[in-house]
Amino acid sequence: MKQLEFFTIQSPCIGVCESGPNGFCLGCFRSRDERRYWNECSIEVKHKIVVACGQRKRRHEIKQRKSQLQQTPIQGSLLDEDAQGNLFDDE
């Protein structure tokens, strides 16, 4: 008997249930088929799904952080040069 058989694997659903652009749920990061057939999957398959969901979530978070960094304006310093090569003045 494999060790995984001793434990039940709970559904990773968090109740968001909204598909993202890649077809994965934005709450649990499962595909449509993974959500649909969850109760019929073996423990080993459920374990693989949960691992894949974690990887998908990490990739999604990295993509979001990169997007946020690109959209965040960089505040200029008084020591930065303007378009003419002069330091910014308050004058």
Secondary structure as the mmCIF struct_conf table of DSSP 4:
data_model
#
loop_
_struct_conf.conf_type_id
_struct_conf.id
_struct_conf.beg_label_comp_id
_struct_conf.beg_label_asym_id
_struct_conf.beg_label_seq_id
_struct_conf.end_label_comp_id
_struct_conf.end_label_asym_id
_struct_conf.end_label_seq_id
HELX_RH_3T_P HELX_RH_3T_P1 GLN A 3 PHE A 6
BEND BEND1 PHE A 7 PHE A 7
BEND BEND2 GLY A 15 GLY A 15
STRN STRN1 SER A 19 SER A 19
TURN_TY1_P TURN_TY1_P1 PRO A 21 ASN A 22
BEND BEND3 GLY A 23 PHE A 24
STRN STRN2 CYS A 25 CYS A 25
TURN_TY1_P TURN_TY1_P2 LEU A 26 CYS A 28
HELX_RH_AL_P HELX_RH_AL_P1 ARG A 32 ARG A 36
TURN_TY1_P TURN_TY1_P3 TYR A 37 TYR A 37
HELX_RH_3T_P HELX_RH_3T_P2 TRP A 38 GLU A 40
BEND BEND4 CYS A 41 CYS A 41
HELX_RH_AL_P HELX_RH_AL_P2 ILE A 43 GLN A 71
BEND BEND5 THR A 72 THR A 72
HELX_LH_PP_P HELX_LH_PP_P1 PRO A 73 GLY A 76
TURN_TY1_P TURN_TY1_P4 LEU A 78 LEU A 79
BEND BEND6 ASP A 80 ASP A 80
STRN STRN3 GLU A 81 GLU A 81
TURN_TY1_P TURN_TY1_P5 ALA A 83 GLN A 84
BEND BEND7 GLY A 85 GLY A 85
HELX_LH_PP_P HELX_LH_PP_P2 ASN A 86 ASN A 86
STRN STRN4 LEU A 87 LEU A 87
HELX_LH_PP_P HELX_LH_PP_P3 PHE A 88 PHE A 88
#
